[in-house]
Amino acid sequence: METEKPGAAGEQAAGPAEDRAPALGPAGSVARLLDGLAGERRPRRRGLRRALVASVAGAAVLGGVLVCVLVPGSGERAAPPAPGPAGRALAAVGTGVPAALPDLAALIGEREAHLRAHPGDDQSWAVLGSAYVEQGARTGDFMSYPKAEHALRASLRARPEANVDALAGLAALAGARHDYRAARTWGERAARLAPQRWMTYPVLVDAYRGLGDAKGVARSLETLQKLRSGAAVRAVAGTVYRDRGWREDAAAALADAAALAESPAERAAALHRVGELSWERGEPAQALRYAEAALAADPGQPAALAAKGRALAALGRASEALQAYRGALAKWPEPRYALELGELYESLKLMPAARAQYDLVRARVRDAGRGGVNDERVLGLFEADHGDAGAAVRRLRAEFARHGSPENADALGWALHRAGDPEAGLKLAERAMKKGPRSAVFAYHRGEIERELGRYGAARRHLTEALRVNPHFSPLGAAAARDALRALGDPPEGGPAEVYAPPGAPVPKLPTPARAQR
């Protein structure tokens, strides 16, 4: 994605935080017009009430009708009517809550209609762009992202100075595209202009996570927790705690997020995260319960469907797992799901079906790339295991240079091992385990690399750890880890010479000490 060069917009102060609206918050022009009709300039209130009132006004304007409801004869405003779909979407996202997809579509339609008549409305362009970002992230419609970029840059052109809404929207867009450098750049600019705007900090947390910047993550989370509480903040905290290996804290925070959720979509997202944590802990039955609860709250969530398929496969319910994965892919063309489904088919010895899914991985990465989405890590891991390991190294080396996260370190280390350079691969595998979360995949990759290098004791330790963390971490990888441990056999009794001897090799005898000889 082309990155906007910092200029005046990044260097001017934004004014009081109270005068700035959230990224998908009320239109400033509408609020000013309503204040003028009321005959006074009242200061805006922060919080949900402001978002709701302005949402109703924004929805009315975008429908082509401005409604100013007054109490007859009193000169005061009456209570606003219940918001329609577009108003509900504005209210939801203005307070950090996922909007219902039909409401989000209504908001997009109304903003598009409004902007055809008022192309200079910078805030409506920012709202439209941010709504497109959420639509793409929620539905997998990657072609929403070029539309979002067009709208957000139109907002910047209309108001190039102190346009926090557009900057925050561009940060969210870059994060959705997995372009974490750009997300950091835009997010930091937005945070400098409006440091009290809490919704910028979850985007920055994700950007710093993608870059492997633990200090940036900690700093952004601390600021976020000072500014805000509630479900959205607890969800961010739970993700950070998971990365740090604080599993109990992560589970508690994510459970709080689910309990505090105010909408079905928000509840489903939180339940899905709790289920993912259960999966990583090797608890497929519990992961299945959370996935089904997420689907009960929001039946259209493809991520929960894929999580359900993953858990069902671990529980030996293969036909149901295949059905869940196919349902997820029908709703969302996510390359990772195609790869997981292909490996499930391969584990069931259904090779024609597996090859068909593997062909889809490359096609889906290309399709996502047309929308600016970076799926190099998924494609690199696929090539390392099922394609061209040399091509995997080239892809992942470039990706690791851009985004030095533990996940990318692990992927590059594994690709180097598969391409015949286990020494270089081990250094990256060690880095991933040191800086990343406790991961069965990380431990498996490291154990296999150590086995290749003849470090049999360490290989036994890390392969055992992988299966202890999650004995079902991959339908192919978990089976390979068990096979590798069987090949290594039990460690023989004795000192280092025995422990590190090749499997089945005669154990060299240590020289008898001189004192014993006497």
LUMPA-272280 format. One record per residue: residue in three letters; z, y negated, x negated of N, C-alpha, C in turn. Coordinates in steps of 0.1 Angstrom, whole numbers, plus 5000, padded with zeros to 4 digits. Example, Ala and Ser with C-alpha at 12.3 -4.5 7.8 and 13.67 -1.06 7.14 Angstrom:
BEGIN
ALA507850574868507850454877507850334868 SER507150224872507150114863507950004871 
REM end
This chain:
BEGIN
MET500050124992500050005000500049884991 GLU499249784995499249654988500549584989 THR501149534979502449474979502349324979 GLU502949254988502849104988503649054976 LYS503048954970503648894958504748794963 PRO505948804956506948714960506548564958 GLY506848484968506448344967507548264973 ALA507148154980508148074986508948144997 ALA508348245003509148315014510348385007 GLY510248424995511348494989512348414982 GLU512148274982512948194974513748084982 GLN513348074995514047975003515148035011 ALA516147965013517248005022516848015036 ALA517448115043516948135057517748045067 GLY518847985063519647915073520748005078 PRO521547965087522648045092522148175098 ALA522948275096522548415101522448415116 GLU523248325123523248325137521848285143 ASP521148215135519848165140518648255137 ARG518948375131517948475128518048585138 ALA516948635143516948745153516748875145 PRO517148985151516849115144515349155145 ALA515049255137513549285135512849305148 LEU513349365157512749385170513549315181 GLY514149205177514949125186514149025195 PRO514848935201514248845210513248755204 ALA512248715211511248615206511948475206 GLY511848405195512548275194511848175203 SER510548185204509948085213510348095227 VAL510548215232511048235246512448185247 ALA513348205237514648155239514748005239 ARG513847945230513847795230513347745244 LEU512347805249511847755262512847775273 LEU513547885273514547895283515747795282 ASP516047765269517047665267516647525272 GLY515347495269514747375274514747365289 LEU514447465296514447465311515847445316 ALA516847495309518247485313518747345310 GLY518047265302518447125299519447115288 GLU519547215280520547215269520147305258 ARG520647285246520447365234521647445231 ARG521847565236523047635234522847725222 PRO523947745213523847835202523647975207 ARG522848055199522548195203523748275200 ARG524048375208525148475205524548595198 ARG525348645189524948765182525248885191 GLY524549005188524949125194524049165206 LEU524449265213523649335223523349245234 ARG524249155239524049075250522848975248 ARG522848915236521648835232520348905233 ALA520349035227519149105227518649145241 LEU519649175250519249215263518649095271 VAL519348985270518848865278517548825273 ALA517348815260516048775255514948885257 SER515349005258514449115261513849095274 VAL514649065284514049045298513148925298 ALA513448815291512548705290511348745283 GLY511448815272510248855264509348945272 ALA509949035280509049125288508349045299 ALA509048945305508348865315507248785310 VAL507448725298506348645292505148735289 LEU505448845283504348925279503548985291 GLY504148995302503449035314502648925320 GLY502748805314501948695319502748605329 VAL504048635331504848555341506148515334 LEU506448385334507748345329508648325341 VAL509748405340510748395351511948325346 CYS512448215352513648155348514548155361 VAL515548245361516348265373517448175373 LEU517648085382518747995383519448015396 VAL520747985396521547995408521247875416 PRO520747895429520347775437521447675438 GLY521047545435521847435436522947415426 SER523047515417524147505407523647455393 GLY522347465391521847435378522247535367 GLU522847645370523247745360522347865362 ARG522347945351521548065352522348175359 ALA521648255367522248375373522148485363 ALA522848595366522748715357521348765357 PRO520848805345519448845344519248975352 PRO518049005356517749135363517749245353 ALA517849365357517749485348516449485341 PRO516549505328515249505320514349615324 GLY513049585322512049695324511849775312 PRO510749855311510649945299510549865286 ALA509749755286509549685274510849615270 GLY511549565280512849505278513849605272 ARG513849725278514749825272514449865258 ALA513149865255512749895241513249785231 LEU513049655236513549545227515049555225 ALA515749585236517249585235517649705226 ALA516949815227517349935219517149905205 VAL515949875201515649855187516349735181 GLY516549635189517249515185518749535181 THR519249655185520649685181520649815173 GLY519549855167519449965158519450105165 VAL519050105178519050235185517650275187 PRO517250405185515850445188515550425203 ALA514350365205513850345219513250465224 ALA513250485237512550595244511050575241 LEU510350675239508950665236508150595247 PRO508350625260507550555270507850405270 ASP509150365268509550225267508850165255 LEU508850235244508150175232506750155234 ALA506050245241504650225244504450105253 ALA505350085263505249975271505349845264 LEU506349835254506549725246505249695238 ILE504649795232503449775224502349715232 GLY502149775244501149725253501349585257 GLU502549545260502749405264502649305253 ARG503049345241502949255230501449235226 GLU500649345227499249335224498649235234 ALA498949255247498349165257498749015254 HIS500048995251500548865248499748795236 LEU499648875226499048825214497548795215 ARG496848865224495448825226495348685232 ALA496348645239496348505244497048405235 HIS497948455226498748365218498748425204 PRO497648415197497548485183498448425173 GLY498948305175499748235165501248265166 ASP501648355175503048385177503548485166 ASP504148425156504548505144505648615148 GLN506548575157507648675160507048785168 SER506148765177505548865185504748965176 TRP504048905166503348995156504449085149 ALA505549025145506549105138507149215147 VAL507349185160507849285169506849395171 LEU505549355173504549455174504449545162 GLY504449485150504349565138505449665137 SER506649615139507849705138507849815149 ALA507349785161507249885171506249995167 TYR505149955161504150045156504750145145 VAL505650085136506250165126507150275133 GLU507950235143508750335149507950435157 GLN506850395163506050485170505450595160 GLY504950545149504450635139505450735134 ALA506650685131507750765125508250865135 ARG508150835148508750915158507751025163 THR506450995162505451075168504551145158 GLY504551105145503651155135502251095137 ASP502050995144500750925146500650835134 PHE500150885123500050815110499150695111 MET498150695120497250575121497950455128 SER499250475132499950365137500350275125 TYR500350325113500850245102499850135097 PRO498550165097497650055094497749945104 LYS497849975117498049875128499349795125 ALA500449865121501649795118501549695107 GLU500849745096500649655085499849535089 HIS498749545097497949435101498849335109 ALA499649385118500449295126501549225118 LEU502149295109503249235101502649135091 ARG501549155086500949055077500348935085 ALA499948965097499548855106500748765108 SER501948825110503148745112503448665100 LEU503248725088503548645075502548535074 ARG501248555078500348445077500648335086 ALA501148365098501548265108502748185104 ARG503648255097504848185092505248245078 PRO504648195068504848255055506248235049 GLU506948135053508248105047509448155056 ALA510348225050511648265056511348355069 ASN510348435068509948525079510648655077 VAL511948665080512748785077512248895086 ASP511848875098511448975107510249055101 ALA509248975096508049045090508449115077 LEU509249055069509649125056510449255059 ALA511349245069512149375072511149475078 GLY510249435086509249525091508349595081 LEU507949515071507149565060508049665051 ALA509349635050510249735043510249865050 ALA510449855063510549985071509150055071 LEU508149985071506750045070506650125057 ALA506950055046506850115033507750245032 GLY508950235038509750355038509150465046 ALA508650435057507950545065506850605058 ARG506150525050505050585042505450655029 HIS506750655026507350715014506950635002 ASP506750505004506450414992507750334990 TYR508650394982509950344981510050224972 ARG509150214963509150084955508849964963 ALA507849974972507549864981508649844991 ALA509249944996510349935005511449854999 ARG511749884986512849814979512449664978 THR511249634974510749494972510849414985 TRP510349474996510349395008511849385014 GLY512549495012513949495018514849405010 GLU514649394997515549304989515149154992 ARG513949124995513548994999514148955012 ALA514149045022514749025035516249005034 ALA516849085025518349075024518748945017 ARG517948895008518248765001518148655011 LEU517148655020517048555030518048555041 ALA518448675045519448695056520448805052 PRO521348775044522248875039523248935049 GLN523348865061524248915071523449005082 ARG522249015080521449095089521549245085 TRP522349315093522749455090521649555090 MET520549535098519549635100518649645087 THR518749555078517949565066518549675057 TYR519849695057520449775047520249925049 PRO520049985061519650125062518250145055 VAL517350055056516050065050516250065035 LEU517149975030517349975015518050095010 VAL518950155018519550285014518450385012 ASP517550405022516450505021515650475009 ALA515350345006514450304995515150344982 TYR516450314980517150344968517250504966 ARG517450574977517550714977516150774972 GLY515050724977513750764972513450734958 LEU514150634952513950594938514950664929 GLY515950734935516950794927517950694921 ASP518150584928519050484923520350494931 ALA521250574925522550594932523350464933 LYS523350384923524050254924523550164935 GLY522250154937521650084947522050134961 VAL522050264962522550334975523950294978 ALA524850304968526250274971526450124974 ARG525750044968525849894970525449864984 SER524249914988523749885002524649945013 LEU525150075011525950135021527250055022 GLU527850005011529049925012528849795020 THR527749735017527449615025527249645040 LEU526549745043526249785056527549815064 GLN528449885057529749915064530649795066 LYS530449695058531249575060530649495072 LEU529349505074528749425085528749485098 ARG528849625099528549695111529349825111 SER529549875124530050005126529250065137 GLY529550195140528850255151527950375147 ALA527250425156526450545154525450535143 ALA524750425142523650415132524250405118 VAL525350335117525950325103526650465099 ARG527250535109527750665106526650765101 ALA525550755108524450835104523950815090 VAL523850685086523450645072524550695062 ALA525750675066526850715057526850875055 GLY526650945066526551095065525451135056 THR524351075056523251115047523551085032 VAL524250975030524650935016525751035011 TYR526651065020527751165016527151305013 ARG526151345021525451465018524851465004 ASP524151355000523551344987524551354976 ARG525751304979526851304968527551444968 GLY527151534977527851664977529151664985 TRP529451554992530651555000530351615014 ARG530351745014529851805026530751785038 GLU532051795037532951775048532851635053 ASP532751535044532651395048531351375056 ALA530251435050528951425057528951475071 ALA529551595072529551655085530351575095 ALA531551515091532351435100531551305104 ALA530951245094530251125097529051145107 LEU528351255105527151285113527651325127 ALA528751395128529351435141529751305149 ASP530351215141530751085147529451015153 ALA528451015145527150945149526651005162 ALA526751135163526251205176527151165187 ALA528451165185529451125196529350985200 LEU528950895191528850755194527550705199 ALA526550795199525150765203525150705217 GLU524350605219524250545232522950575240 SER522050645234520850685241520450825238 PRO519650895247519251025244518551045231 ALA517650945227516950955215517850945203 GLU518750855204519750835193520650965191 ARG521051015203521951135202521151255196 ALA519851265200519051375195518851365180 ALA518651245175518451225161519751265153 ALA520851225158522151255152522451405152 LEU522151465163522451615164521451685155 HIS520251635153519351705144519851695130 ARG520451575126520951565112522151655110 VAL523051675120524151765119523651905117 GLY522551945124522052075123521352095110 GLU520751995104520152015091521252035080 LEU522351965082523451995072523952135074 SER524152185086524552325088523552415082 TRP522252395083521252475077521452475062 GLU521652365055521752355041523052435036 ARG524052445045525252515042525152665044 GLY523952705048523752855051524352905064 GLU524352815074524852855087523752845098 PRO522852945098521652935107522052935122 ALA523053015126523453015140523952875145 GLN524752815136525152675140524052575140 ALA523152595130521952505129521152515142 LEU520952645147520252665159520852595171 ARG522152605172522852535183522652385183 TYR522752325171522452185170521052145173 ALA520052225169518652205172518452205187 GLU519052305193518852315208519452205215 ALA520652155210521352045217520451915215 ALA519851905203518951785201517751795211 LEU517151905212516051925222516451905236 ALA517751935240518151915253518351765255 ALA518751685245518851545247517451475246 ASP516551525238515251465237514251575235 PRO513651625246512751745245511551725236 GLY511151605234509951585227510151565212 GLN511251605206511551575192510951685183 PRO509851665176509251775168510151815157 ALA510951725151511751765139512851865144 ALA513351855156514351955161513652085164 LEU512352085168511652205171511452285157 ALA511052205147510852275134512152335129 ALA513252255131514652305127514952435134 LYS514652435147514852555155514152675150 GLY512852655146512052755140512652815127 ARG513152715119513752755106514952845108 ALA515852805118517052875120516753015127 LEU515753015136515353145142514853245132 ALA514053195123513553285112514653345104 ALA515653265101516753315093517553415101 LEU517553405114518353495122517553625126 GLY516353635120515453755123514753745136 ARG514653635142513953625155512553565152 ALA511653645146510453585140509453535150 SER509253605161508353565171508753435177 GLU510053415180510453285186510353175175 ALA510553215163510453115152509053065151 LEU508053155151506653115151506253025162 GLN506853055174506552975186507052835184 ALA508252825179508952695177508152605166 TYR507752675155506952605145505652555151 ARG504952635158503652595164503852485174 GLY504952485181505252365190505452245183 ALA506152245171506452135163505152075158 LEU504252165153503052115147502052065157 ALA502152115170501352055180501751915184 LYS503051885182503451745185503351655173 TRP503451715161503551625149502851695137 PRO501751645132501051715122501651695108 GLU502951735107503651715094503251825084 PRO502851785072502451885062503551985059 ARG504751935058505852025054506052135064 TYR505852105077505952215087504852315086 ALA503652275082502552365080502852455069 LEU503452405058503752485046504852585050 GLU505852545057506952635061506452745070 LEU505552715079504952815088504152905080 GLY503352855071502452945063503353045055 GLU504452995049505353085041506053185050 LEU506353145063506953245072505853355075 TYR504653315078503553415080503453505068 GLU503453455056503353535044504453635043 SER505653585046506853675045506753795055 LEU505953775066505753875076504553955073 LYS503953935061502654005057501453975066 LEU501453855072500353815081499553715072 MET498853765063498153685053497053595058 PRO496153645068495153555073495753435080 ALA496853455088497453345094498153245084 ALA498653305073499253225063498253135056 ARG497053195052496053125046495553005055 ALA495453035068495052925077495952815076 GLN497252835076498252725075498152655062 TYR497952735051497852675038496652575037 ASP495552615043494452525044494752395052 LEU495652415062496052295070496852205062 VAL497652255052498552165044497752055038 ARG496652095030495851995024495151905034 ALA494651955045494051875055495051775061 ARG496251815064497251725070497651615060 VAL497751655047498151555037497051445036 ARG495751495037494651395037494751305049 ASP494951365061495051285073496151185072 ALA497351225067498451125066498151025056 GLY497351055045496950965035496150855040 ARG495350885051494450775057495350665063 GLY496550705067497550605073498450545062 GLY498150575049498950525038500150605035 VAL500350725040501550805038501350885025 ASN502450875017502450945004503151085006 ASP502451195006503051325007502751404995 GLU502751344983502451404971503451514967 ARG504751494970505651604967505451734975 VAL505151724987504851834995503551904990 LEU502551834987501351884982501551944968 GLY502351884960502551934947503252064947 LEU504352074956505052204957504152314962 PHE503252274972502352374977501352424966 GLU500852334958499952374948500652454937 ALA501852424934502652504924502752644928 ASP503052674941503352804946502152884951 HIS501152804956500052874963498652824959 GLY498552734949497252684945497152664930 ASP496852544926496552514912497852444906 ALA498552524897499752474892499552354883 GLY498352354876498052234867497852114875 ALA497152124887497052004896498351964901 ALA499252054904500552024908501351934898 VAL501251974885501851904875501351754875 ARG500051744875499451604874499951524886 ARG499951574898500351504910501851464909 LEU502651564905504051544906504551454894 ARG503851464883504251374872504051234876 ALA502951204883502751064887503751024898 GLU504051114907504951084917506351064912 PHE506751144902508051124896508150994888 ALA507050944882507050814876507250704886 ARG506750724898506850624908508250624915 HIS508750744918509950764925510750874919 GLY511750834910512450924902513650994909 SER513451044921514551104929514851244924 PRO516051294927516351434923515351534929 GLU514851504941513951594948512651604940 ASN512151484935510951484927511151544913 ALA512351524908512651594895512551744896 ASP513151794907513151934909511651984911 ALA510951914919509551954922508751954909 LEU508851854901508051854888508551954879 GLY509851984878510352084869509752224873 TRP509752254886509252374891507752394888 ALA506952284890505552284887505252314872 LEU506052244864505852274849506152414846 HIS507152474852507452614849506252704854 ARG505752674866504652754871503352734863 ALA503252624856502052594848502252644834 GLY503352704831503552764817504352684808 ASP505152584812505952504803507452504808 PRO508052624807509452624813510452544805 GLU510252514793511252434785511252294791 ALA510152234793510052094800510552104814 GLY510252214821510752224835512252234836 LEU512852304826514352324827515052184826 LYS514552094817515251964816515251894830 LEU514151904837514051834850514851904860 ALA514952044860515752114869517252084867 GLU517652074854519052034852519351894857 ARG518351804855518551664860518751664876 ALA517851744882517951754897519351794902 MET519851904895521151954900522251864896 LYS522151794885523151704881523251574891 LYS522151524894522151394902521851414917 GLY521451534921521151554935522251624943 PRO521951654956522951724964523051874960 ARG524051944965524152084962523052154971 SER522052214964520852264971520552404966 ALA520352494976519852624972518552624965 VAL517652544970516352534963516452494949 PHE517252384946517352344932517952454924 ALA518952524929519552634921518652744919 TYR517852784929516852884927515852854916 HIS515252734917514252694907514852694893 ARG516052644892516652644878516852784874 GLY517352874882517653014878516353084874 GLU515253064881514053134878513453074864 ILE513652944862513152894849514052954838 GLU515352954840516253014829515853164827 ARG515553234837515153374835513953384827 GLU512953294829511753294821512053264806 LEU513053184804513353144790514353244784 GLY514753354791515653454785517053414785 ARG517453314793518853274794519453344806 TYR519653474804519953564815521253534822 GLY522253494814523553464820523453344830 ALA522853244825522653124833521753154845 ALA520753234843519853274854520653344865 ARG521453444861522253514871523153414879 ARG523753324872524653234878523953144888 HIS522853084885522152994894521453064905 LEU520853184903520253254914521353304924 THR522453344919523553374928524053254935 GLU524153144929524553014936523552984947 ALA522252994944521252964955521553044967 LEU521753174965521953264977523353244983 ARG524353194975525653164981525553044989 VAL524852944985524752814992524052835005 ASN522852905005522152935017521253055015 PRO521753175020520953295017519653305024 HIS519353205032518053195040517253075036 PHE517453015024516852885022515352885023 SER514652995021513153005022512853145025 PRO511853175034511553315036510953385024 LEU510253305015509753365003510653344991 GLY511253234990512153204979513453284979 ALA514053304990515253374991515053524987 ALA513953574992513553714988513253724973 ALA512553624968512353624953513653614945 ALA514553534950515853524943516553664943 ARG516553734954517253864954516553964945 ASP515253964945514454044936514754014922 ALA514853894918515153854904516553894900 LEU517553884909518853934906518954084904 ARG518154154912518054304911517454334897 ALA516454264893515754294880516754264869 LEU517554154870518454124860519654224859 GLY519954284870521054374870522454304868 ASP523454384869524854334867525054294853 PRO525754184850525954154836526854254829 PRO526454304817527254404810528554344805 GLU529554434803530754394798530654364783 GLY531354264778531354234764531154084762 GLY530754044750530653914746529253854749 PRO528953744742527653684745526453774742 ALA526453854732525353934728525054034740 GLU526054084747525754174758525354094770 VAL525953984773525653904785524253854785 TYR523753814773522453754772521353844768 ALA521653974767520654064763519654084774 PRO518354104771517354134782517754244791 PRO517354244803517654354812517154484807 GLY517954584807517554714803517454734788 ALA517654634780517454644765518754704759 PRO518554774748519754824741520654704736 VAL521854714737522754604734523054614719 PRO522754504711523054514696524554514694 LYS524854594684526254604680526654494671 LEU527854434673528254324665528854394652 PRO528654324640529254374628530754384628 THR531254494622532654514622533354414613 PRO534454344617535054254608535554314596 ALA535654234585536054294572537454344572 ARG538354284580539754324580539854464587 ALA538954484597538954614604538454724595 GLN537454684586536854784577537954834567 ARG538854744562539854774553540954864560 
REM end
